[in-house]
Amino acid sequence: MGSNGKRNDTQSNDGTVPAGWTAGAVELILVRHGESQGNVAATVAQESGADVIDVPARDADVELSATGREQVRALGRALAPIPEELRPDVIISSPYLRAFQTAEIAAETAGWPVTVRTDERLRDRELGILDMLTSLGVENRLPEEAERRRWLGKFYYRPPGGESWADVALRLRSVLGELNALGSGHRVMLVCHDAVVMLFRYVLEGMSERELLDLAASTSVLNASVTRYVRPDGVGPWTLESFNVADHLMEQGVQVTEHAGDTSVHPR
């Protein structure tokens, strides 16, 4: 298998499935959850110079903010006009509450009679000992970890009890393997987190570490944004059609929010 989940056989161009292939999903829509209470708390902590983020619950139980709910309803209204034959027939969400709320509210608002499933492999990156700490908090309270993170860079740095981005990429490869065997013609929506969207790009497009980190340093995945991949035959590599689109929010007068992680991502 290659990095994008395809065999090294020659792909047919006539719409048939080549020998040795199993047809899978033809469209993949990646949605970042709407703004969460944790996003708001993290921004307040960063701006005030605090060491600790005053989150209202453990990461898995953090809910959408009021703005996040408006964003998700706007997303649902934007999805509603999609013809039935072109709608996702599979919606899978991270089990984290903010993502699951995003999936359910958007699907309900759009009028899509699709049951939202959850998959723990779509959860946000686990931060371990760094959980609830701002960048300044890591520097002040865990200076050795701060230095190790700078040395290794974001892709390979694994905090004690947590995950590196490389660890998350391993999870996502198995998700994509299942989409390759889902059956021909399916359209799939995955509702997840900003790092997960970035790492799907890394895997699907065969990026290098440098390319991924350059993207992460320059681009924030917007809340309730949509990223879309297609492959009409249901086999072979995916083609990126759009990335990080939040026009549906602006068009409906809903606030666009940008809550990025640490942008100091390259090894030093």
N, C-alpha and C positions, 0 to 999 in steps of 0.2 A: 504493500500500500504506500502511496506517496503522501506528502504532507497535506494534500487536499482531499484525501480519502478515495482516490481513484486508482484503478489498476493501471499497469503500464502497457495495456493493450492499445490497439489503434481504435479510436472512437469512430463510430459510423456517422456519416453526415446526412443519411437519408431518413432519419427519424426512427429507425429501428434500433433495438438494443443489441449491441455487439455480443458475440459469444463470450461467455465468462462474466458478463455484467449482470447485476440485478438492478432493475429500474427503481428509483427512489423519488423523493420529493422534487418538485420542479420550481418551487419558489420558497424562499426563506426570508421572513420578515423579523428583524430584531428590534425590539422596543425597549428603551430604557424606562424604568418606572418614573412616575411623576415625582415632583419634589416631595421629599419626606421630612418629617419632623427632625430626623437625624441630620439631614442636609442643612436645615436651618440652624440647628444647634452647633454644628461644626463651623459654619461660617461665622456665627456670633463669637465662638471661642477663638477662631483665628484672628478676627478683626480686633478683639479685645486683648490679645496677647496672653490668653489663658493657657495653662498647661493641659487642662482636662476639659473634654467636651461633655457638657451636661445633657446627655441623651436621656430620653424618658423611659427607655426600656432596653433590654438586650437587643443586639443587632437584628436578630431574626424577627422580633416583635415590634419594630419601629413602624409606625403607620405613616400614611400620606399626610402632608400638611393640607390646610385649606386650599392653598394655591395648587398643590399637587392634585387634589380632587378636581379642581376646575380644569387643569391641564388634561387630565385623563378623560373627562367628559367631552372636552373639545376634540381629543383624539378619536373618541367613539363617534362623534358627529361627522368627522372627516372620513371615517371608514364606512359609514352607513351606505353611501351611494355605490359602493363597489358591487358590481353584478354578482349574483349568487354563485355563478359558475367560476368566478375568479376570487372568491373569498377563501381565506384560510379555513380548512376543515379540521385542522388540529391546532389547538392553542395550548402551549406548555409554558408554565411559569416557574420561576424560582419559588421555593417555598417561603421565602422571606415575605412578611406581611405586606410591605410596601409594593412589592412586585405583584403579588397575588391580587391585591386590591386594584392595581392598575389593570390587570388582565380582565378581571370580572366586571369592573365598572365600564371599561372600554367596550367589551363585548356586549354587555347589556344595553349601553347607550346606542351602539351600532345596530342593535336588533338581531345579532347573530346568535342562533340557537346552538352554540357550541359549548360543551362542558370544558372548563379549564382544568387541565391536569397540572400536577407539580412534579418537578424533578430536582432533587437536591444537587445535582451536578451543575445547575444553573445559578446556584447561590453566589453571593458576593464573596470576594476573596476574604479569607479569615486572617485577622491581624494578630492573633495571639497576644503576646505581652504588650503590643503597641495599641491594643484596643482602647478606645476612648481618649487617647492622647493626641494632642495637636503636634505638628512638626516641632514647635518650640518645646512642648512637653517632653518629646523624645530626647531632644538635645539636653534639656535640663535634668531629666530624671534617669535617662538611660544613655549616657554619652558614648559608651562603648558600642551599643547597638546603632546609634546614629552614625558613628564612624564606619561600622561594618556595612551599613546600608549604602553609604556613599561609595565605599570601595567596590562593592559588588554590583551596584545599580539595581534598579527596580525589578528587572526581569528575573534575576537569580537570587536576590536577597529573600531569605525566609526567616521571619522573626520567630523566636522561640514560641512554640505552640501554634504557629500560624502557617501561612502558605506563601510561596513565591508566585509570581505570574506564571512561571514555567509549570508549577503544580496545577494551576487553574487550567492552563492549556491542555494538560493531559486529560482532565475531566471532559473538556469540550470535544476532544477528538473522539471519545467514545459516544458522545451524543450524536455527532455527525455521522459516525459509522452506522448508527441505527436509522438515521434519516435516509442513508443510502439504501437501506433494505426495507423501507417503509411500504413500498408498493408504488406503482407508476401513477403520476398525476397529482399527488398530494401537494397542498400548499400549507406551509407551517408557519405559525407565529410563535416566537420565543420571547417571553417578557423577562427581562433580567436587569443587569447592573452595568455601570459604565465600564468597569474593567473587563467585564465579560464580553461586552460588545467589542471592545478593542482587541481582545484575545481571539474572538471569532475572526476578526479581520486577519490577524496574524496567521491563524491556521488556514483559513480558506484561501488566502492569497499567497501563501508561502513566503511571508515576510522574513527578513533577517531580524535579529535582535535590534540592530541599529535603526532599521526602518520603523519598527514598532515604537521604539523609544522616542525617535524624532516626532512621530505622529502624536504620541502621548504628551510630549512636551509642548506641542504647538496647538493641540486641539482638545477641547472638552466635549464630552458626549452630553448633549443637552437633555434635561428631564423631559420625558414623554416624546422624545425624538424617535424617528423611524429610519432604520437602515435596511436596505433591500438587496437580496441576491436572487438571481434566476439561473436556471439551466433547463431549457425547454424540453429536452429529451429525458430528463430525469437521471442522467448519468454524467460522469465526468466532472470537470471542474465547474465551480460556480463563477458567475460574472456579477461584479458589483454594479448595481443599477443606480443606487443613491446611498448617501451616507449622512447620518446625523441631521435629518430633515425635520425642522420644527415649524415649517411655514403654516401648518394648520393651526398653530397657536396664534401666530401673529395675525392671520386672516380673521380670526374670531375675537381679536382683542384680548387674548389671554396672555398673562405675563410669561415670558420666556425666562427660565432660570438656568443659571450656569453654576453648578457646584462641582468643581474639579477636585481631584485628589492632589497629592504633592506633585508639583511639576518638575522637581529636581529628580530626574529619573535615570540619567546616564551614569555609568560607573566613572569614578574619579580616582 
